[in-house]
């Protein structure tokens, strides 16, 4: 009897020790509100005013599990499983995936960084996007660059990917990602790769990143790095998409200002699907140059104001037209607590020189692209984090 009690005590001690060195955290964010959209085009109406309930007008609603197990010697096993959903009807986002926002597992070392495998964000999202307004909680989806052409609003994630993320070396972080096509005999059919670097020193933060997708036309290989089906992640169906960008933020007192430039090049473009509006192209070429200036100001620890202006120059090969987009976004936010805030936000976009191109104005998260050359979205909502 004494031996049994002793054994139980030893097992209990080891279990407590293992539990102390491992952790699993449930977390999430819920963004719900109402919004007005002008000149909205849908499958049943054109040029209509749209008043609607919203989910994720600023930040996508999500819940997730993340965990770490201490393996000793500065090493950990880590994982993240993150679901995106609509608070309006409870359905899963990202084409109905259970863990469509992120799903990965890997190893982490305190000195050298981490290697993870799964469905993950690319390096533009990791390193450069946080310097844009749409890549932060101060602007989010409503502040996205036209059609999220540079993926700084993470419209798509990369499947079948292996990612390296460095440790923080006195403010310097960097990394890279490779997404496999998973197609036998066609290694480059729907693969993706990216790399990025970020350096933060006091009030200054600078970053640069590169992303390339290859061979992702139509439904040829929907099990590859990016879901290119009609209801998948990708905004563009193209044989190749290249994006690179640089940017910087500078903070002084309660204010932060930023400048970001990104360049996107699409080859073999056959389609665009954005805000429930599909546009067909005939194996076309399309370029975007996005110039964003942004700023935010903390009036008090609880009240913030933010704004961004993005000038986008596009060029279409088939028509030789050069459409121009002007996008302005404003947001006021009040924190009720550390986890809950309310916001008032709005965005206006105007496009010119786009006749015959198939391109339209379309504010991020608008719920339908514009039936005219301009579109305005104004919304208010509440965010709760847990």
N, C-alpha and C positions, 0 to 999 in steps of 0.2 A: 504493500500500500504506500509506504514511504517512497519507494522507487518510482511508482506511478505518478505520485504528486511532484517528485523532483523532475521527472521527464516533462510533465506538463508545464512546469515552471520554466524550464529551459526553452521549450518550444515557444511559449508565450513571450519570453524575452527576445528570441530571435525574430518573431513576428513583429514585435513592437519596434525593434531596430530597423527592420526592413521598411515598415510603414513610415518611420521617421525620415527615411532617405528617399521616399517616393512620394509623388503628389499627382493628383488629378484634379483639375479645376474646371468647373462649369462657368461659362461666361456668355455674354450676349449683348446685343443692342437692338432696341425697338424704336423705329422712326415712323410715326403716324401723323397724318395731318389732312388738310384740305387745300386745294389749289384751283386757280383759274388759268386757263390757257386760251389765248386768242388764235383765230385762224387755224383751227385744228382740222386736219384731214384724217379721216378714218375710212374703213371699208364701206361704211353706209352713209357718210356725210362729208361735205367739204365746206370749208369756210365757217365752221360752227364754233361758237363759244362753248367752252367745256368747263363745267364746275364738277369737281370729282374729289372723292376721298383718295388719299395717297399713302403709299408705303414706300419708304426709302427715297423721299424727295431730295434729301441731303445725303444721308448715309444708308446703305442697304440694311434692312433688318436681318439679323442673323443670331444664331446661337451655336455654341461649340463646346468641345471638350479639348483641353490641352493637358499634357502630362509630361513628367520627367522622372527618370529613375537614376539615382546616383550609382554609377558603376565603379567609383573609386578612381584615384589618380587624376582628378579633374575631368573625368569622362562621365557623360550622361547619355541615356537613351531618351529620345524625345518624340512626341507625336502631337498632331493637331488634326481634329475632325471638325469641320465647320459647315453648318447648313445655312443657306440663304432662304428666306421665306417672305411671303406677303402677309402683313398683319391684317389686310382687308378680308382675306378669305382663307388664310391658313395654308395655302398651297406652297410647295417648295419651288424655289427659283432655279435658275441655271438649267432650264430644260427638264425640270422635275427631279434633279439629282438629290439624293439624300444628303450628301456632303459636297455640294457643288461649288462652294466658295473655296475650300481648301481641304485636302486630305493627304497627309504625308506622315512618314515615320523616318527616323534617322538617328545618327550619333552626333554628339556635340562634345568638343574639347575646349576647356577654358582658354587655352593659349592659341589654338589653331582655327577654331571656328566649328562649323557643322556641315555635314553632308546628309541630305534628305532625299527621299524618293516618293513620288506620288503626283497628285494634281496640285500645282503650285503657281504662285505669282511669278511673273518674269522680272528681270532686273530693272526695267523702266518703272514698274510699279513699286519695287522695293527701294530704289535709290533716288530717282528723279521726281516721281509723282508727288511725294510729300512737300516739294517746294512749290507746286502749283496750288491754286485755290481748290480746284476740283479733287485733288488728291488729299484733302484735309477735311476736318470737321467744320471748317470756316466757310466752305462753299459746296463741296461735294458734287453729287451727280448733276445738279442743276447748272453747275459752272463748267461742265465738260466742254472741251474743244469740239468743233463741228464733227458730228458723227463719232466722237471719241476716236478720231482717225489715228492718234498716236498711242492709244490704250492707256493713257495716264489715269483714266477712270476705271481701269481694269474690266473692260467689257468682256474680255476672254481670259481664261486661265490656261495653263499649259499642262496637258495630260502626259502620262508616261515619262515624267521628267525627273532628272537628277540635278540637284542644286547644291552648290557650295556657297556658304555665307561665312565670311571671315569673322574673327573676333574683332573687338574694338581696340585699335592700336593708337592710343592718344588722339581719338577723334576720327581716325581713318577707318572706314569699313569698305569692303568690296566683295564682289561675288560674281558668279556666273551660273547659267542654267542651260541644260540641253534636254529637249523633248524628242523622244524617239517616235518614228513613224509607225513602228510595230507592224510594218507590212513586209512580208517575205519577198525578197528579190527586188525591192524598190525602196532602198534605204532613205532616199531623200523625199519620198512622197508624203507630204504633210508632216514635216519635222519643223522644229523651232529651236533657236538658240539665242542667248542674250548674255550681256555682261554689263556691270555697272560699278560705280565708285562714288562714295560720298565722304566729304570731309567737313567736320564741324569743329570750330575753334572759337570759343567765346561767343560773340554775337554773330559771327559769320558762318554760314553753311553753303557749300558749293557741291555740285553733283554733275555727273555725266553718265549716260547709259546708251546702249545699243540693243536693238531687237530685230531678228529676221525670222520670217516664216516662209517656208518653201513648199511648192507643190500642193497647195491646199485648195484646188479648184473644185467647186461643186460638191457632189456627194461621192467623189472618187474613193476617198479613204477617210470615212468619218470616225474610225477608231484610232486615228493618228494623234498628233500633238495638240491640235485645235479642232473642236467640233465645228465642222463646216456645213452641217445639215441646215435645212431651211429654218428650223426652230432652235438652232444651236447657239453657242456663245458668240461666234464671229459676226461682226458687222459687215465685213467685206468678204466676198468670194473672189479670190484672185490667185494667180499662180505664184505670186511672190509679193511679200510686204516687208519693206525695210523701214525702220524708224530709228532715228538717233536724236539725242537732245542734250542740252546743257542748261544749267540754271544756278541761281544763287539767291539766298535770303540773308538779310541783315537786320538785326534787332537793335533798337536803341530805346531804352526805357520801356514804356508800355506799348511801343509800336514796332511792327515788323514789316519790311517791304521786300518784294521779290521780283526777279526777272527770270523768265524761262523761255527758251527757244527750242522747238522741236521740228524735225523734218520727216515727212512720211512719203514714201514712194510705193505706188501700187502698179504691178505689171500683170497683164492678162486678166483685167478686171471684168467679171461677168455679172456681178450683182452687189447690191447694197441693201441691207435690211436694218432700219433704224426707226425707233419709236412707232412700231407697228406699220411702217410704210416700206414697201419693197420697190426698188428701182433696178431695172435691167440695163446692163451695158454689154456691148459687143466686143469682148476681148480687148478692152480699152486700157489706156495708161492714165494714171491720175496722181498728181503730186499735191501735197499740202505743206505750207510753211506757217507755223503758229508762233506768234510773238505775244507773250503774256506778261503784263505788269500787274502785280497784286499787292495788297496791303491789308493789315488788320491792326486794330487799336483796342487795347483794354481800357475802357472808360473807368471801370472798377474791377476788382477781382471777379465779380459776377456778371458784368456786362461787357460784351465785345461787339465791335463793328468791323466788317470786312468788305472788301470790294476787289474786283478784278476786271480788267479790260483785255480782251484777246483779239488781235488782228490776224486773220488767216488769209493767206493768198493761196489759191488753188490753180492748177493748170491741167486741162484735159487734152490728151494727145489727139483724139479723133476730131475734135472741133477746133482745136487751138485756142479755145476760150480760156480766160483767166478770171474765174469768179473770185469775189472778195467777200469775206465774212467779217462783221463787227459784232462782238459779243460782250455785253456788260452784265455783271452780276453783283448784287448787293445783298448783304445779310446782317441782321441784328439778332443777337442771342443773349438770353438771360438765364443764368444758372440758378435754379431753385435749390440745388444741393450739389454735392460732388458727383452724383450719378444721374441727375435729372435736369433737363433744360428745356426751354421753349424758344422758338425762333420765328422770325419773319424774314422771308427771303424772296428774291425776284431776279429774273434774268430776261434780257432783251437781245434778240439777234436779228441782224439785217444782212441780206445777201444781194450783191449786184453783179452785173455782167455774166449772168448765168443762163441766158436764153439758149435753149436747145441742148443744154448739158445734162439735164435730168436731175441736177442738184437743186435742193430747196433749203430754205431756212428751217431749222429744227433744234429748239432748245433741248438740252439733255433732260430726260425724264418728263418730256412734255406730254406724252400720250398721243402722238400723231404729229407728223411734220406739217409745216405751214402750207396753206393754200395760196399765200401771197409771198412777197419778198421779205416779210418780217414776221416775227412771232414774239409774244410776251408771255411769260409764266410768272405768276405771283402766288406764293403759298405760305401757310403758317402751320406749325406742327410742334410736337413734343417728342423728345428723345429720352429714353431711359436706358441706362447701362446696368448690367448686373454681372 
